[in-house]
Amino acid sequence: MEIIPAIDIIEGKCVRLTQGDYAQKKIYNERPLEVAMQFEDAGIKRLHLVDLDGAKAGQVKNWKVLETIAGKTALVIDFGGGIKKEEDVNIVFNSGAALATVGSIAVKDEKELVRWFTVFGADKFLLGADVKDEKIAVAGWLETTDIWIYDFIEKYINHGVKQLFCTDVSKDGKLEGPSTELYKNIIQKFPDLHFIASGGVSNIDDLHMLSDAGCKGVIVGKAIYEGRIKIGDLKSL
């Protein structure tokens, strides 16, 4: 199982939110490149970079941070937040991301996203699914749809998506443990999917539990920044 640290960016700084709430913001480092290089030094190969300004504005904002990290490290970066137009996708790839992370557009404009798959290749996208009670949540988690997570995944696998991460919004940023049962159910239904867990990881034991559940990767954020998981400990997984 691959450990994928998350760096969330507001105004060029590394921050974390609790349950997606911009009012519950904590700045961890003014220089995201430093954080990325620490991860790389620990043997990490991949990074989940989130443009929170972009997510709020509806267009990519912090592409310079992406460009800097991509230019100064060998990390495989997936970048998301504010990717609404094809122009945004181009900015993300031109700035050095290996994958474009998409979420809301998959719910709100399937036709446009599938067109991007045709232009760029479906394997260049990491699909994010925010879930509440097994239903897809959108709009910064304020709005729960009636779309069942399993139907959503099946549809996009049929469109060629290979990688997906799932965040249980009730768990994110709270360090209360991940939604392992939900993830087991998804992996059982879609054994060929490169499934990545996200949200709720609080310690090394959670990582072992997710690995045992069959997750191919796990996105870890707050637990690292709060010192619950030491960067050096990630080498041993």
C-alpha positions as CSV (number, residue, x, y, z in Angstrom):
1,M,0.0,0.0,0.0
2,E,1.3,3.4,-1.0
3,I,1.4,6.3,1.5
4,I,0.3,9.5,-0.2
5,P,0.8,12.6,2.0
6,A,-1.5,15.5,1.4
7,I,-0.5,19.1,1.2
8,D,-3.4,21.5,1.2
9,I,-2.7,25.1,0.0
10,I,-4.2,28.4,0.9
11,E,-2.4,31.6,-0.3
12,G,0.7,29.5,-1.0
13,K,0.9,28.1,2.5
14,C,0.5,24.5,3.7
15,V,-2.7,24.3,5.8
16,R,-5.2,21.8,7.1
17,L,-9.0,22.2,7.4
18,T,-11.3,20.2,9.7
19,Q,-14.2,18.7,7.7
20,G,-13.6,21.1,4.9
21,D,-14.4,24.1,7.0
22,Y,-12.3,27.2,5.9
23,A,-13.0,28.8,9.3
24,Q,-11.2,25.8,10.9
25,K,-7.9,26.5,9.2
26,K,-4.5,25.8,10.7
27,I,-1.2,26.9,9.0
28,Y,1.5,24.2,9.3
29,N,4.2,25.7,7.1
30,E,4.7,28.8,5.0
31,R,6.8,26.9,2.5
32,P,5.1,23.8,1.0
33,L,8.3,22.9,-1.0
34,E,10.0,22.3,2.4
35,V,7.3,19.9,3.4
36,A,7.3,18.1,0.0
37,M,11.1,17.7,0.3
38,Q,10.8,16.2,3.7
39,F,8.4,13.6,2.4
40,E,10.7,12.8,-0.5
41,D,13.7,12.4,1.9
42,A,11.6,9.9,3.8
43,G,11.2,7.7,0.7
44,I,7.7,8.9,-0.3
45,K,7.1,8.7,-4.0
46,R,3.7,10.4,-4.4
47,L,2.0,13.6,-3.2
48,H,-1.7,14.7,-3.1
49,L,-1.7,18.5,-3.6
50,V,-4.9,20.4,-3.0
51,D,-5.5,24.0,-4.1
52,L,-8.1,25.1,-1.5
53,D,-8.2,28.6,-3.0
54,G,-8.9,27.1,-6.3
55,A,-11.7,24.9,-4.9
56,K,-13.3,28.0,-3.5
57,A,-12.9,30.1,-6.6
58,G,-13.8,27.5,-9.1
59,Q,-10.6,27.8,-11.0
60,V,-7.0,26.7,-10.4
61,K,-5.1,29.3,-8.3
62,N,-2.0,27.8,-6.7
63,W,-0.4,26.3,-9.8
64,K,2.9,28.1,-9.0
65,V,3.2,25.9,-5.9
66,L,2.7,22.8,-8.1
67,E,5.2,24.0,-10.6
68,T,7.8,24.6,-7.8
69,I,7.3,21.2,-6.1
70,A,7.2,19.4,-9.5
71,G,10.4,21.2,-10.6
72,K,12.4,20.6,-7.4
73,T,11.3,17.0,-6.5
74,A,10.7,13.7,-8.3
75,L,7.4,13.2,-6.5
76,V,4.5,11.9,-8.6
77,I,1.9,14.6,-7.9
78,D,-1.8,14.5,-8.3
79,F,-3.3,18.0,-8.1
80,G,-6.9,19.1,-7.5
81,G,-9.0,22.0,-6.5
82,G,-10.9,24.3,-8.9
83,I,-10.5,22.1,-12.1
84,K,-13.7,23.2,-13.9
85,K,-12.6,23.8,-17.5
86,E,-10.2,22.2,-20.0
87,E,-8.0,25.3,-19.6
88,D,-7.5,24.3,-15.9
89,V,-6.6,20.8,-16.9
90,N,-4.0,22.2,-19.2
91,I,-2.5,24.4,-16.5
92,V,-2.3,21.5,-14.1
93,F,-0.5,19.2,-16.6
94,N,1.8,22.0,-17.9
95,S,2.7,22.8,-14.3
96,G,4.0,19.3,-13.7
97,A,1.2,17.2,-12.2
98,A,1.1,13.6,-13.2
99,L,-2.6,13.3,-12.5
100,A,-5.5,15.8,-12.3
101,T,-7.8,15.2,-9.4
102,V,-11.5,15.7,-10.1
103,G,-14.5,15.5,-7.9
104,S,-17.5,17.8,-8.3
105,I,-17.4,17.9,-12.1
106,A,-17.8,14.1,-12.1
107,V,-21.2,14.7,-10.4
108,K,-22.3,17.9,-12.1
109,D,-21.0,17.6,-15.6
110,E,-20.3,14.0,-16.6
111,K,-20.4,14.8,-20.3
112,E,-17.5,17.3,-20.0
113,L,-15.4,15.1,-17.9
114,V,-15.8,12.2,-20.3
115,R,-14.7,14.6,-23.1
116,W,-11.5,15.3,-21.1
117,F,-10.9,11.6,-20.8
118,T,-11.0,11.5,-24.6
119,V,-8.6,14.5,-24.9
120,F,-6.1,13.6,-22.2
121,G,-6.7,9.9,-21.4
122,A,-8.8,8.6,-18.5
123,D,-5.7,7.3,-16.8
124,K,-4.5,10.9,-16.3
125,F,-7.3,11.6,-13.8
126,L,-7.6,10.7,-10.2
127,L,-11.3,10.6,-9.3
128,G,-12.3,11.8,-5.8
129,A,-15.5,10.7,-4.2
130,D,-16.7,12.5,-1.0
131,V,-19.2,10.3,0.8
132,K,-21.7,10.7,3.5
133,D,-23.8,7.6,4.5
134,E,-22.7,5.9,1.2
135,K,-24.1,8.8,-0.8
136,I,-21.9,11.3,-2.8
137,A,-21.5,14.7,-1.2
138,V,-20.6,17.9,-3.2
139,A,-20.2,21.6,-2.7
140,G,-17.7,21.5,0.1
141,W,-19.6,18.6,1.6
142,L,-22.6,20.9,2.3
143,E,-24.8,19.0,-0.1
144,T,-25.5,15.3,-0.1
145,T,-26.8,13.9,-3.4
146,D,-28.9,10.7,-3.8
147,I,-26.1,9.1,-5.9
148,W,-25.0,5.8,-4.3
149,I,-21.2,5.5,-4.1
150,Y,-21.2,2.1,-5.8
151,D,-23.2,3.3,-8.8
152,F,-20.9,6.3,-9.1
153,I,-17.8,4.1,-9.1
154,E,-19.2,1.6,-11.6
155,K,-20.2,4.3,-14.0
156,Y,-16.7,5.8,-14.0
157,I,-14.9,2.5,-14.2
158,N,-16.9,2.0,-17.4
159,H,-15.6,5.4,-18.6
160,G,-12.0,4.1,-18.1
161,V,-11.1,5.5,-14.7
162,K,-8.4,3.4,-13.0
163,Q,-7.8,5.2,-9.7
164,L,-10.2,6.6,-7.2
165,F,-10.0,7.9,-3.7
166,C,-12.9,8.0,-1.3
167,T,-13.3,10.4,1.7
168,D,-15.9,9.8,4.4
169,V,-16.7,13.4,5.2
170,S,-17.8,12.6,8.7
171,K,-14.3,11.4,9.4
172,D,-12.0,13.9,7.6
173,G,-9.6,15.9,9.7
174,K,-11.0,14.5,13.0
175,L,-8.3,11.8,13.6
176,E,-11.0,9.4,14.7
177,G,-10.0,6.5,12.4
178,P,-10.9,5.7,8.8
179,S,-14.1,4.1,7.3
180,T,-12.5,0.7,6.9
181,E,-15.8,-1.2,6.5
182,L,-17.0,1.1,3.7
183,Y,-13.6,0.7,1.9
184,K,-13.7,-3.1,2.3
185,N,-17.2,-3.1,0.6
186,I,-15.9,-1.0,-2.3
187,I,-12.8,-3.1,-2.8
188,Q,-14.9,-6.3,-2.7
189,K,-17.2,-4.9,-5.4
190,F,-14.5,-3.5,-7.6
191,P,-11.3,-5.7,-7.0
192,D,-9.5,-4.3,-10.1
193,L,-9.9,-0.6,-9.0
194,H,-6.8,1.2,-7.7
195,F,-8.6,2.2,-4.6
196,I,-7.1,4.9,-2.3
197,A,-8.5,5.6,1.2
198,S,-8.7,9.1,2.5
199,G,-9.8,10.7,5.8
200,G,-9.7,9.9,9.5
201,V,-6.2,8.3,9.6
202,S,-4.9,8.9,13.1
203,N,-2.0,6.6,13.7
204,I,0.2,3.8,12.2
205,D,-2.3,1.1,13.2
206,D,-4.9,2.7,11.0
207,L,-2.4,2.4,8.1
208,H,-1.9,-1.3,8.7
209,M,-5.6,-1.8,9.0
210,L,-6.2,-0.2,5.6
211,S,-3.4,-2.2,4.0
212,D,-5.0,-5.4,5.4
213,A,-8.4,-4.3,4.0
214,G,-6.8,-4.2,0.5
215,C,-6.4,-0.5,-0.1
216,K,-3.8,0.2,-2.8
217,G,-3.0,3.6,-1.3
218,V,-3.9,6.0,1.5
219,I,-3.9,9.8,1.7
220,V,-2.6,11.0,5.0
221,G,-2.7,14.6,6.1
222,K,-3.5,15.9,9.6
223,A,-2.0,12.8,11.4
224,I,1.4,13.7,10.0
225,Y,1.1,17.4,10.7
226,E,-0.1,16.9,14.3
227,G,2.8,14.5,15.0
228,R,0.6,11.4,15.4
229,I,2.5,9.7,12.6
230,K,6.2,10.6,12.2
231,I,7.5,11.1,8.7
232,G,10.3,8.7,9.5
233,D,7.8,5.9,10.5
234,L,6.5,5.9,6.9
235,K,9.7,4.3,5.7
236,S,8.9,1.1,7.6
237,L,5.5,0.5,5.9
